[in-house]
Amino acid sequence: MVSNGIALIVEEPAPGQFYWVLEEQRIRAAQDAQLDRAERPMPSYGLAVMAGIAALEQRAGVASGRQGRMSQPAAMDFGPTTIAGTL
Protein backbone atom coordinates (compact mmCIF):
# COMPACT_ATOMS: atom_id res chain seq x y z
CA MET A 1 0.00 0.00 0.00
CA VAL A 2 1.37 3.43 -0.96
CA SER A 3 -0.12 6.75 0.19
CA ASN A 4 1.41 10.11 -0.75
CA GLY A 5 4.84 8.60 -1.28
CA ILE A 6 4.73 6.57 1.93
CA ALA A 7 4.65 2.80 1.56
CA LEU A 8 3.23 0.36 4.12
CA ILE A 9 5.33 -2.80 4.19
CA VAL A 10 4.90 -5.87 6.39
CA GLU A 11 8.07 -7.76 7.30
CA GLU A 12 8.29 -11.23 8.87
CA PRO A 13 11.85 -11.53 10.25
CA ALA A 14 10.93 -14.73 12.11
CA PRO A 15 8.00 -17.12 11.60
CA GLY A 16 4.83 -15.67 13.12
CA GLN A 17 6.34 -12.25 13.94
CA PHE A 18 4.99 -9.54 11.66
CA TYR A 19 6.13 -5.91 11.79
CA TRP A 20 4.56 -3.05 9.85
CA VAL A 21 6.97 -0.47 8.46
CA LEU A 22 6.23 2.94 6.93
CA GLU A 23 8.81 3.99 4.35
CA GLU A 24 9.09 7.19 2.37
CA GLN A 25 9.49 6.33 -1.31
CA ARG A 26 12.28 8.32 -2.94
CA ILE A 27 12.51 8.29 -6.70
CA ARG A 28 16.18 9.20 -6.99
CA ALA A 29 17.51 7.84 -3.73
CA ALA A 30 19.34 4.55 -3.52
CA GLN A 31 17.29 3.52 -0.49
CA ASP A 32 13.91 4.36 0.97
CA ALA A 33 13.81 6.21 4.30
CA GLN A 34 12.11 4.40 7.16
CA LEU A 35 9.63 6.76 8.86
CA ASP A 36 8.03 4.52 11.48
CA ARG A 37 7.94 0.87 12.55
CA ALA A 38 5.97 -1.37 14.88
CA GLU A 39 7.49 -1.50 18.35
CA ARG A 40 6.56 -5.15 18.83
CA PRO A 41 5.59 -8.00 16.51
CA MET A 42 2.01 -8.73 15.54
CA PRO A 43 0.78 -12.34 15.59
CA SER A 44 -0.56 -12.23 12.02
CA TYR A 45 -0.01 -10.50 8.70
CA GLY A 46 -3.57 -9.10 8.77
CA LEU A 47 -3.15 -7.49 12.18
CA ALA A 48 0.17 -5.97 11.07
CA VAL A 49 -1.54 -4.48 8.01
CA MET A 50 -4.38 -3.06 10.13
CA ALA A 51 -1.96 -1.50 12.62
CA GLY A 52 0.18 -0.12 9.78
CA ILE A 53 -2.87 1.44 8.11
CA ALA A 54 -3.83 3.06 11.42
CA ALA A 55 -0.31 4.52 11.73
CA LEU A 56 -0.40 5.70 8.11
CA GLU A 57 -3.81 7.35 8.59
CA GLN A 58 -2.64 9.02 11.78
CA ARG A 59 0.48 10.33 10.02
CA ALA A 60 -1.63 11.62 7.11
CA GLY A 61 -4.01 13.37 9.51
CA VAL A 62 -1.17 15.04 11.39
CA ALA A 63 0.58 16.10 8.17
CA SER A 64 -2.54 17.73 6.72
CA GLY A 65 -3.46 19.45 9.97
CA ARG A 66 -6.79 17.67 10.14
CA GLN A 67 -8.25 17.20 13.55
CA GLY A 68 -11.13 15.00 14.42
CA ARG A 69 -11.46 11.49 15.70
CA MET A 70 -7.69 11.01 15.70
CA SER A 71 -6.81 14.45 17.11
CA GLN A 72 -5.16 12.70 20.04
CA PRO A 73 -3.36 9.40 19.59
CA ALA A 74 -5.59 6.57 20.67
CA ALA A 75 -4.22 3.62 22.54
CA MET A 76 -4.33 0.77 20.04
CA ASP A 77 -3.75 -2.83 20.95
CA PHE A 78 -3.44 -5.14 17.99
CA GLY A 79 -2.08 -7.92 20.16
CA PRO A 80 -3.03 -11.61 20.13
CA THR A 81 -6.58 -12.43 19.13
CA THR A 82 -8.86 -15.27 20.14
CA ILE A 83 -7.83 -17.19 17.03
CA ALA A 84 -4.07 -16.72 17.51
CA GLY A 85 -3.48 -20.16 18.99
CA THR A 86 -5.77 -22.08 16.66
CA LEU A 87 -4.04 -21.56 13.33
Biopython code that builds the backbone (N, CA, C, O; Angstrom):
import numpy as np
from Bio.PDB.StructureBuilder import StructureBuilder

atoms = [
    (1, "MET", "N", (0.857, -1.179, 0.000)),
    (1, "MET", "CA", (0.000, 0.000, 0.000)),
    (1, "MET", "C", (0.894, 1.230, 0.000)),
    (1, "MET", "O", (1.842, 1.311, 0.781)),
    (2, "VAL", "N", (0.595, 2.197, -0.880)),
    (2, "VAL", "CA", (1.370, 3.433, -0.956)),
    (2, "VAL", "C", (0.404, 4.609, -0.850)),
    (2, "VAL", "O", (-0.608, 4.642, -1.551)),
    (3, "SER", "N", (0.703, 5.569, 0.014)),
    (3, "SER", "CA", (-0.117, 6.754, 0.193)),
    (3, "SER", "C", (0.775, 7.975, 0.257)),
    (3, "SER", "O", (1.588, 8.111, 1.172)),
    (4, "ASN", "N", (0.627, 8.865, -0.713)),
    (4, "ASN", "CA", (1.407, 10.110, -0.747)),
    (4, "ASN", "C", (2.905, 9.868, -0.608)),
    (4, "ASN", "O", (3.587, 10.573, 0.136)),
    (5, "GLY", "N", (3.411, 8.876, -1.324)),
    (5, "GLY", "CA", (4.836, 8.605, -1.284)),
    (5, "GLY", "C", (5.301, 7.837, -0.071)),
    (5, "GLY", "O", (6.505, 7.661, 0.116)),
    (6, "ILE", "N", (4.384, 7.373, 0.762)),
    (6, "ILE", "CA", (4.726, 6.566, 1.931)),
    (6, "ILE", "C", (4.175, 5.171, 1.703)),
    (6, "ILE", "O", (2.980, 4.997, 1.465)),
    (7, "ALA", "N", (5.046, 4.181, 1.776)),
    (7, "ALA", "CA", (4.647, 2.796, 1.556)),
    (7, "ALA", "C", (4.471, 2.079, 2.888)),
    (7, "ALA", "O", (5.248, 2.282, 3.821)),
    (8, "LEU", "N", (3.440, 1.237, 2.967)),
    (8, "LEU", "CA", (3.233, 0.361, 4.118)),
    (8, "LEU", "C", (3.746, -1.013, 3.717)),
    (8, "LEU", "O", (3.272, -1.607, 2.748)),
    (9, "ILE", "N", (4.711, -1.508, 4.464)),
    (9, "ILE", "CA", (5.325, -2.805, 4.193)),
    (9, "ILE", "C", (5.180, -3.655, 5.444)),
    (9, "ILE", "O", (5.293, -3.148, 6.560)),
    (10, "VAL", "N", (4.930, -4.947, 5.262)),
    (10, "VAL", "CA", (4.900, -5.869, 6.392)),
    (10, "VAL", "C", (6.078, -6.823, 6.246)),
    (10, "VAL", "O", (6.228, -7.492, 5.223)),
    (11, "GLU", "N", (6.907, -6.876, 7.278)),
    (11, "GLU", "CA", (8.067, -7.758, 7.303)),
    (11, "GLU", "C", (7.823, -8.909, 8.276)),
    (11, "GLU", "O", (7.142, -8.739, 9.287)),
    (12, "GLU", "N", (8.376, -10.066, 7.971)),
    (12, "GLU", "CA", (8.292, -11.227, 8.871)),
    (12, "GLU", "C", (9.717, -11.751, 9.097)),
    (12, "GLU", "O", (10.135, -12.705, 8.442)),
    (13, "PRO", "N", (10.471, -11.127, 10.029)),
    (13, "PRO", "CA", (11.853, -11.534, 10.247)),
    (13, "PRO", "C", (11.994, -12.930, 10.853)),
    (13, "PRO", "O", (13.030, -13.577, 10.696)),
    (14, "ALA", "N", (10.956, -13.390, 11.540)),
    (14, "ALA", "CA", (10.927, -14.734, 12.109)),
    (14, "ALA", "C", (9.504, -15.268, 11.926)),
    (14, "ALA", "O", (8.556, -14.483, 11.901)),
    (15, "PRO", "N", (9.340, -16.564, 11.800)),
    (15, "PRO", "CA", (8.003, -17.121, 11.597)),
    (15, "PRO", "C", (7.011, -16.660, 12.667)),
    (15, "PRO", "O", (7.258, -16.800, 13.864)),
    (16, "GLY", "N", (5.883, -16.106, 12.207)),
    (16, "GLY", "CA", (4.831, -15.669, 13.121)),
    (16, "GLY", "C", (5.057, -14.328, 13.787)),
    (16, "GLY", "O", (4.295, -13.965, 14.684)),
    (17, "GLN", "N", (6.082, -13.570, 13.382)),
    (17, "GLN", "CA", (6.342, -12.250, 13.941)),
    (17, "GLN", "C", (6.310, -11.237, 12.804)),
    (17, "GLN", "O", (7.243, -11.144, 12.006)),
    (18, "PHE", "N", (5.219, -10.482, 12.749)),
    (18, "PHE", "CA", (4.992, -9.542, 11.660)),
    (18, "PHE", "C", (5.136, -8.111, 12.163)),
    (18, "PHE", "O", (4.542, -7.737, 13.174)),
    (19, "TYR", "N", (5.925, -7.320, 11.456)),
    (19, "TYR", "CA", (6.131, -5.911, 11.790)),
    (19, "TYR", "C", (5.671, -5.055, 10.614)),
    (19, "TYR", "O", (6.025, -5.327, 9.467)),
    (20, "TRP", "N", (4.881, -4.019, 10.902)),
    (20, "TRP", "CA", (4.562, -3.054, 9.851)),
    (20, "TRP", "C", (5.664, -2.009, 9.834)),
    (20, "TRP", "O", (6.245, -1.680, 10.868)),
    (21, "VAL", "N", (5.944, -1.491, 8.641)),
    (21, "VAL", "CA", (6.974, -0.472, 8.456)),
    (21, "VAL", "C", (6.432, 0.573, 7.494)),
    (21, "VAL", "O", (5.888, 0.226, 6.446)),
    (22, "LEU", "N", (6.573, 1.852, 7.837)),
    (22, "LEU", "CA", (6.227, 2.937, 6.925)),
    (22, "LEU", "C", (7.527, 3.474, 6.345)),
    (22, "LEU", "O", (8.431, 3.860, 7.086)),
    (23, "GLU", "N", (7.618, 3.498, 5.015)),
    (23, "GLU", "CA", (8.815, 3.993, 4.348)),
    (23, "GLU", "C", (8.453, 5.084, 3.361)),
    (23, "GLU", "O", (7.469, 4.981, 2.629)),
    (24, "GLU", "N", (9.257, 6.121, 3.351)),
    (24, "GLU", "CA", (9.093, 7.194, 2.370)),
    (24, "GLU", "C", (9.741, 6.737, 1.074)),
    (24, "GLU", "O", (10.915, 6.367, 1.057)),
    (25, "GLN", "N", (8.979, 6.763, -0.010)),
    (25, "GLN", "CA", (9.487, 6.333, -1.307)),
    (25, "GLN", "C", (10.222, 7.503, -1.952)),
    (25, "GLN", "O", (9.657, 8.585, -2.114)),
    (26, "ARG", "N", (11.460, 7.287, -2.311)),
    (26, "ARG", "CA", (12.280, 8.322, -2.942)),
    (26, "ARG", "C", (12.644, 7.861, -4.343)),
    (26, "ARG", "O", (13.233, 6.796, -4.530)),
    (27, "ILE", "N", (12.291, 8.665, -5.309)),
    (27, "ILE", "CA", (12.507, 8.294, -6.700)),
    (27, "ILE", "C", (13.991, 8.204, -7.028)),
    (27, "ILE", "O", (14.415, 7.253, -7.683)),
    (28, "ARG", "N", (14.774, 9.154, -6.596)),
    (28, "ARG", "CA", (16.181, 9.201, -6.990)),
    (28, "ARG", "C", (17.137, 8.724, -5.913)),
    (28, "ARG", "O", (18.352, 8.754, -6.111)),
    (29, "ALA", "N", (16.629, 8.297, -4.807)),
    (29, "ALA", "CA", (17.514, 7.840, -3.730)),
    (29, "ALA", "C", (17.811, 6.349, -3.898)),
    (29, "ALA", "O", (17.004, 5.595, -4.443)),
    (30, "ALA", "N", (18.950, 5.956, -3.432)),
    (30, "ALA", "CA", (19.336, 4.548, -3.521)),
    (30, "ALA", "C", (18.495, 3.697, -2.575)),
    (30, "ALA", "O", (18.224, 2.532, -2.867)),
    (31, "GLN", "N", (18.083, 4.263, -1.456)),
    (31, "GLN", "CA", (17.287, 3.519, -0.487)),
    (31, "GLN", "C", (16.117, 4.363, -0.023)),
    (31, "GLN", "O", (16.169, 5.593, -0.040)),
    (32, "ASP", "N", (15.057, 3.676, 0.392)),
    (32, "ASP", "CA", (13.911, 4.361, 0.971)),
    (32, "ASP", "C", (14.230, 4.714, 2.426)),
    (32, "ASP", "O", (15.040, 4.049, 3.073)),
    (33, "ALA", "N", (13.588, 5.760, 2.924)),
    (33, "ALA", "CA", (13.812, 6.211, 4.304)),
    (33, "ALA", "C", (12.704, 5.673, 5.199)),
    (33, "ALA", "O", (11.524, 5.921, 4.954)),
    (34, "GLN", "N", (13.089, 4.940, 6.233)),
    (34, "GLN", "CA", (12.108, 4.400, 7.164)),
    (34, "GLN", "C", (11.573, 5.531, 8.047)),
    (34, "GLN", "O", (12.347, 6.235, 8.695)),
    (35, "LEU", "N", (10.256, 5.700, 8.069)),
    (35, "LEU", "CA", (9.626, 6.759, 8.857)),
    (35, "LEU", "C", (9.140, 6.266, 10.211)),
    (35, "LEU", "O", (9.247, 6.978, 11.210)),
    (36, "ASP", "N", (8.610, 5.052, 10.249)),
    (36, "ASP", "CA", (8.026, 4.524, 11.477)),
    (36, "ASP", "C", (8.015, 3.007, 11.375)),
    (36, "ASP", "O", (8.082, 2.450, 10.279)),
    (37, "ARG", "N", (7.929, 2.343, 12.518)),
    (37, "ARG", "CA", (7.944, 0.874, 12.550)),
    (37, "ARG", "C", (7.209, 0.402, 13.796)),
    (37, "ARG", "O", (7.172, 1.100, 14.810)),
    (38, "ALA", "N", (6.627, -0.779, 13.712)),
    (38, "ALA", "CA", (5.970, -1.374, 14.876)),
    (38, "ALA", "C", (6.994, -1.588, 15.987)),
    (38, "ALA", "O", (8.129, -1.989, 15.730)),
    (39, "GLU", "N", (6.584, -1.317, 17.214)),
    (39, "GLU", "CA", (7.490, -1.502, 18.349)),
    (39, "GLU", "C", (7.606, -2.964, 18.751)),
    (39, "GLU", "O", (8.624, -3.388, 19.298)),
    (40, "ARG", "N", (6.548, -3.738, 18.475)),
    (40, "ARG", "CA", (6.560, -5.154, 18.826)),
    (40, "ARG", "C", (5.892, -5.940, 17.701)),
    (40, "ARG", "O", (5.132, -5.371, 16.917)),
    (41, "PRO", "N", (6.165, -7.223, 17.614)),
    (41, "PRO", "CA", (5.593, -7.996, 16.515)),
    (41, "PRO", "C", (4.094, -8.232, 16.693)),
    (41, "PRO", "O", (3.578, -8.278, 17.810)),
    (42, "MET", "N", (3.420, -8.377, 15.566)),
    (42, "MET", "CA", (2.015, -8.728, 15.537)),
    (42, "MET", "C", (1.920, -10.237, 15.275)),
    (42, "MET", "O", (2.798, -10.797, 14.618)),
    (43, "PRO", "N", (0.883, -10.896, 15.769)),
    (43, "PRO", "CA", (0.783, -12.344, 15.590)),
    (43, "PRO", "C", (0.328, -12.784, 14.197)),
    (43, "PRO", "O", (0.386, -13.972, 13.880)),
    (44, "SER", "N", (-0.123, -11.847, 13.363)),
    (44, "SER", "CA", (-0.555, -12.229, 12.021)),
    (44, "SER", "C", (-0.279, -11.105, 11.034)),
    (44, "SER", "O", (-0.134, -9.943, 11.415)),
    (45, "TYR", "N", (-0.208, -11.468, 9.769)),
    (45, "TYR", "CA", (-0.007, -10.500, 8.697)),
    (45, "TYR", "C", (-1.157, -9.493, 8.686)),
    (45, "TYR", "O", (-0.926, -8.289, 8.569)),
    (46, "GLY", "N", (-2.389, -9.978, 8.806)),
    (46, "GLY", "CA", (-3.566, -9.102, 8.770)),
    (46, "GLY", "C", (-3.562, -8.052, 9.868)),
    (46, "GLY", "O", (-3.886, -6.890, 9.621)),
    (47, "LEU", "N", (-3.197, -8.454, 11.076)),
    (47, "LEU", "CA", (-3.145, -7.491, 12.179)),
    (47, "LEU", "C", (-2.035, -6.475, 11.957)),
    (47, "LEU", "O", (-2.184, -5.305, 12.311)),
    (48, "ALA", "N", (-0.917, -6.913, 11.372)),
    (48, "ALA", "CA", (0.170, -5.975, 11.075)),
    (48, "ALA", "C", (-0.279, -4.958, 10.029)),
    (48, "ALA", "O", (0.053, -3.777, 10.132)),
    (49, "VAL", "N", (-1.026, -5.402, 9.029)),
    (49, "VAL", "CA", (-1.544, -4.482, 8.006)),
    (49, "VAL", "C", (-2.508, -3.483, 8.644)),
    (49, "VAL", "O", (-2.424, -2.285, 8.373)),
    (50, "MET", "N", (-3.417, -3.964, 9.484)),
    (50, "MET", "CA", (-4.381, -3.064, 10.131)),
    (50, "MET", "C", (-3.676, -2.016, 10.997)),
    (50, "MET", "O", (-4.036, -0.840, 10.964)),
    (51, "ALA", "N", (-2.687, -2.434, 11.758)),
    (51, "ALA", "CA", (-1.956, -1.499, 12.620)),
    (51, "ALA", "C", (-1.153, -0.516, 11.773)),
    (51, "ALA", "O", (-1.064, 0.664, 12.114)),
    (52, "GLY", "N", (-0.569, -0.988, 10.677)),
    (52, "GLY", "CA", (0.180, -0.117, 9.785)),
    (52, "GLY", "C", (-0.708, 0.911, 9.113)),
    (52, "GLY", "O", (-0.314, 2.067, 8.961)),
    (53, "ILE", "N", (-1.911, 0.498, 8.707)),
    (53, "ILE", "CA", (-2.870, 1.441, 8.109)),
    (53, "ILE", "C", (-3.267, 2.502, 9.127)),
    (53, "ILE", "O", (-3.369, 3.681, 8.787)),
    (54, "ALA", "N", (-3.491, 2.093, 10.370)),
    (54, "ALA", "CA", (-3.833, 3.065, 11.418)),
    (54, "ALA", "C", (-2.708, 4.072, 11.604)),
    (54, "ALA", "O", (-2.967, 5.266, 11.755)),
    (55, "ALA", "N", (-1.460, 3.605, 11.594)),
    (55, "ALA", "CA", (-0.315, 4.515, 11.731)),
    (55, "ALA", "C", (-0.201, 5.438, 10.524)),
    (55, "ALA", "O", (0.108, 6.621, 10.667)),
    (56, "LEU", "N", (-0.452, 4.892, 9.331)),
    (56, "LEU", "CA", (-0.396, 5.695, 8.111)),
    (56, "LEU", "C", (-1.492, 6.763, 8.106)),
    (56, "LEU", "O", (-1.243, 7.911, 7.736)),
    (57, "GLU", "N", (-2.706, 6.382, 8.519)),
    (57, "GLU", "CA", (-3.807, 7.353, 8.586)),
    (57, "GLU", "C", (-3.528, 8.424, 9.616)),
    (57, "GLU", "O", (-3.822, 9.597, 9.388)),
    (58, "GLN", "N", (-2.962, 8.038, 10.750)),
    (58, "GLN", "CA", (-2.644, 9.023, 11.785)),
    (58, "GLN", "C", (-1.584, 9.993, 11.269)),
    (58, "GLN", "O", (-1.690, 11.200, 11.487)),
    (59, "ARG", "N", (-0.564, 9.472, 10.588)),
    (59, "ARG", "CA", (0.484, 10.327, 10.024)),
    (59, "ARG", "C", (-0.107, 11.274, 8.983)),
    (59, "ARG", "O", (0.254, 12.450, 8.949)),
    (60, "ALA", "N", (-0.998, 10.787, 8.144)),
    (60, "ALA", "CA", (-1.628, 11.617, 7.115)),
    (60, "ALA", "C", (-2.481, 12.708, 7.757)),
    (60, "ALA", "O", (-2.487, 13.842, 7.280)),
    (61, "GLY", "N", (-3.189, 12.387, 8.816)),
    (61, "GLY", "CA", (-4.009, 13.373, 9.510)),
    (61, "GLY", "C", (-3.179, 14.453, 10.166)),
    (61, "GLY", "O", (-3.555, 15.624, 10.139)),
    (62, "VAL", "N", (-2.058, 14.078, 10.754)),
    (62, "VAL", "CA", (-1.168, 15.038, 11.394)),
    (62, "VAL", "C", (-0.517, 15.929, 10.338)),
    (62, "VAL", "O", (-0.396, 17.137, 10.540)),
    (63, "ALA", "N", (-0.099, 15.344, 9.215)),
    (63, "ALA", "CA", (0.584, 16.103, 8.166)),
    (63, "ALA", "C", (-0.338, 17.134, 7.518)),
    (63, "ALA", "O", (0.111, 18.221, 7.153)),
    (64, "SER", "N", (-1.621, 16.804, 7.374)),
    (64, "SER", "CA", (-2.540, 17.728, 6.716)),
    (64, "SER", "C", (-3.168, 18.723, 7.689)),
    (64, "SER", "O", (-3.881, 19.638, 7.277)),
    (65, "GLY", "N", (-2.899, 18.539, 8.978)),
    (65, "GLY", "CA", (-3.457, 19.453, 9.969)),
    (65, "GLY", "C", (-4.900, 19.158, 10.314)),
    (65, "GLY", "O", (-5.549, 19.935, 11.014)),
    (66, "ARG", "N", (-5.408, 18.024, 9.820)),
    (66, "ARG", "CA", (-6.787, 17.666, 10.145)),
    (66, "ARG", "C", (-6.892, 17.266, 11.600)),
    (66, "ARG", "O", (-5.995, 16.638, 12.162)),
    (67, "GLN", "N", (-7.993, 17.640, 12.186)),
    (67, "GLN", "CA", (-8.253, 17.201, 13.547)),
    (67, "GLN", "C", (-9.659, 16.658, 13.587)),
    (67, "GLN", "O", (-10.564, 17.177, 12.933)),
    (68, "GLY", "N", (-9.828, 15.634, 14.341)),
    (68, "GLY", "CA", (-11.130, 15.000, 14.423)),
    (68, "GLY", "C", (-11.026, 13.823, 15.354)),
    (68, "GLY", "O", (-10.529, 13.936, 16.474)),
    (69, "ARG", "N", (-11.500, 12.691, 14.879)),
    (69, "ARG", "CA", (-11.464, 11.493, 15.700)),
    (69, "ARG", "C", (-10.061, 11.160, 16.179)),
    (69, "ARG", "O", (-9.890, 10.706, 17.310)),
    (70, "MET", "N", (-9.057, 11.375, 15.344)),
    (70, "MET", "CA", (-7.691, 11.006, 15.700)),
    (70, "MET", "C", (-6.877, 12.214, 16.161)),
    (70, "MET", "O", (-5.654, 12.212, 16.028)),
    (71, "SER", "N", (-7.536, 13.254, 16.704)),
    (71, "SER", "CA", (-6.807, 14.447, 17.112)),
    (71, "SER", "C", (-5.810, 14.141, 18.220)),
    (71, "SER", "O", (-4.775, 14.799, 18.327)),
    (72, "GLN", "N", (-6.114, 13.153, 19.038)),
    (72, "GLN", "CA", (-5.164, 12.704, 20.045)),
    (72, "GLN", "C", (-4.907, 11.228, 19.787)),
    (72, "GLN", "O", (-5.843, 10.474, 19.521)),
    (73, "PRO", "N", (-3.658, 10.808, 19.861)),
    (73, "PRO", "CA", (-3.360, 9.402, 19.592)),
    (73, "PRO", "C", (-4.167, 8.487, 20.504)),
    (73, "PRO", "O", (-4.187, 8.657, 21.723)),
    (74, "ALA", "N", (-4.817, 7.532, 19.901)),
    (74, "ALA", "CA", (-5.595, 6.573, 20.667)),
    (74, "ALA", "C", (-4.713, 5.386, 21.014)),
    (74, "ALA", "O", (-3.828, 5.004, 20.248)),
    (75, "ALA", "N", (-4.964, 4.818, 22.167)),
    (75, "ALA", "CA", (-4.225, 3.615, 22.542)),
    (75, "ALA", "C", (-4.773, 2.465, 21.715)),
    (75, "ALA", "O", (-5.953, 2.125, 21.812)),
    (76, "MET", "N", (-3.908, 1.866, 20.898)),
    (76, "MET", "CA", (-4.334, 0.775, 20.039)),
    (76, "MET", "C", (-3.615, -0.487, 20.463)),
    (76, "MET", "O", (-2.396, -0.483, 20.639)),
    (77, "ASP", "N", (-4.352, -1.554, 20.626)),
    (77, "ASP", "CA", (-3.749, -2.831, 20.947)),
    (77, "ASP", "C", (-4.146, -3.827, 19.881)),
    (77, "ASP", "O", (-5.283, -4.298, 19.840)),
    (78, "PHE", "N", (-3.200, -4.141, 19.024)),
    (78, "PHE", "CA", (-3.439, -5.137, 17.991)),
    (78, "PHE", "C", (-2.724, -6.427, 18.377)),
    (78, "PHE", "O", (-2.151, -7.112, 17.530)),
    (79, "GLY", "N", (-2.767, -6.742, 19.648)),
    (79, "GLY", "CA", (-2.081, -7.919, 20.156)),
    (79, "GLY", "C", (-2.800, -9.207, 19.787)),
    (79, "GLY", "O", (-3.663, -9.203, 18.910)),
    (80, "PRO", "N", (-2.453, -10.311, 20.448)),
    (80, "PRO", "CA", (-3.034, -11.610, 20.132)),
    (80, "PRO", "C", (-4.551, -11.593, 20.144)),
    (80, "PRO", "O", (-5.177, -10.931, 20.972)),
    (81, "THR", "N", (-5.124, -12.326, 19.218)),
    (81, "THR", "CA", (-6.576, -12.427, 19.132)),
    (81, "THR", "C", (-7.030, -13.777, 19.641)),
    (81, "THR", "O", (-6.205, -14.610, 20.017)),
    (82, "THR", "N", (-8.324, -14.001, 19.656)),
    (82, "THR", "CA", (-8.858, -15.267, 20.136)),
    (82, "THR", "C", (-8.502, -16.413, 19.219)),
    (82, "THR", "O", (-8.528, -17.568, 19.645)),
    (83, "ILE", "N", (-8.164, -16.124, 17.948)),
    (83, "ILE", "CA", (-7.828, -17.194, 17.027)),
    (83, "ILE", "C", (-6.314, -17.418, 16.923)),
    (83, "ILE", "O", (-5.875, -18.288, 16.172)),
    (84, "ALA", "N", (-5.532, -16.664, 17.648)),
    (84, "ALA", "CA", (-4.071, -16.716, 17.514)),
    (84, "ALA", "C", (-3.507, -18.109, 17.745)),
    (84, "ALA", "O", (-2.573, -18.507, 17.049)),
    (85, "GLY", "N", (-4.037, -18.855, 18.689)),
    (85, "GLY", "CA", (-3.477, -20.161, 18.985)),
    (85, "GLY", "C", (-4.102, -21.303, 18.218)),
    (85, "GLY", "O", (-3.711, -22.457, 18.395)),
    (86, "THR", "N", (-5.078, -21.000, 17.360)),
    (86, "THR", "CA", (-5.774, -22.077, 16.664)),
    (86, "THR", "C", (-5.312, -22.301, 15.249)),
    (86, "THR", "O", (-5.729, -23.269, 14.613)),
    (87, "LEU", "N", (-4.456, -21.426, 14.732)),
    (87, "LEU", "CA", (-4.036, -21.558, 13.332)),
    (87, "LEU", "C", (-2.796, -22.392, 13.188)),
    (87, "LEU", "O", (-2.316, -22.597, 12.074)),
]
sb = StructureBuilder()
sb.init_structure("model")
sb.init_model(0)
sb.init_chain("A")
sb.init_seg("    ")
for serial, (resi, resn, name, xyz) in enumerate(atoms, 1):
    if name == "N":
        sb.init_residue(resn, " ", resi, " ")
    sb.init_atom(name, np.array(xyz, "f"), 0.0, 1.0, " ", f" {name:<3s}", serial, name[0])
structure = sb.get_structure()
